[in-house]
Amino acid sequence: MPATATGIHHRSYASELSLRHTRAERLRLVLILLALVAVPFVVTPYWLTIANQIGIAVIGAIGLNILVGYTGQISLGQGGFLAVGAYTSALLHIRADLPVPVCIALAVLTTAAIGALFGMPALRLKGLYLAIATLASQEIILFAVRTWDWLTGGVDAISLPRLEVAGFVFRRDFEWYWIIVVFAVLAVFTGRNLFRTGLGRSFMAVRDQDIAASAMGVDVTRTKVLAFAISSAYAGLAGALMAHYTGIVTWERFTLDVSVLYLAIIIVGGLGSIAGTVYGAIFMITLPALITRFGQDFQSVWPQAAEKVPAVQVIVFGLVIVLFLIFEPRGLNRIWQRMKDYVRFWPFRY
């Protein structure tokens, strides 16, 4: 069990309810904010693109962790819900000519409603059976996207115009970085605070034991459906941002591989942890990029290196998941907790 900081005495409710209690926690928060501001000025365009991808992945993975890590409802359909958000926002912008912020807001609401609909089987299913049901939702959504030519254009990609706000056109990764990082920070903030509310605690009660939760007065049906809706809303936001950021929406970006990637993010980062979700997104998005750059750097020495990169990425992806499941099932968040405890109690281990 993680050690608990002692000597913290609260003199007001505001102090007790704050997210950061110690000076070290506040200092880390300030350093993180400074790092977020400095990133676009110090990294290359390649790594700035990776940073934007991480920000979008953080939003979608927080939604999945709310469902899987905090509520205990396994899902393999996150890629499908990302597709709902992306296509909804893109089609509203192109066909209804609505402003992008309105399109994104409507995409979030639509994805939440569809997520609640597909969450209905969760009322009767658990474990592997629920996983198969959510996998079916992924396939149903992609089947609809590919075959509803009159609505989505079928297998053809949708091209979106550049985002324009008050005459300013967002063309570069540098400009998009600020939009994505604001949404990512809001996603982290709302995710952290959700589990300080009665609704968030009802999610955890259902995860731990739904029968006991029902005996305590928790409406299990309502809680599970809300968990699916909120999780899908995050996915819809991530999908809508991805659509307008890349400017192209195609079903090939929302396959089962994407759902597995998001599941891997929360496993590696730490189930039931918002901070762990951020660590997992950084790790799982950065690792393939590092392997790609490694292959490009060694191409002059080993011409076949670039050809082997996709295979190496798949092998490393699977290996990382297996190693974390064996040696640290609680993910990167637990490793970070151990490091903080070591520093806090040094030179005494206990």
Salt bridges, closest charged atoms under 4 A:
GLU175 OE2 - ARG172 NE 3.35
ASP208 OD1 - ARG207 NE 3.08
ASP210 OD2 - LYS126 NZ 2.92
GLU328 OE2 - ARG338 NH1 3.22
ASP341 OD1 - ARG344 NH1 2.99
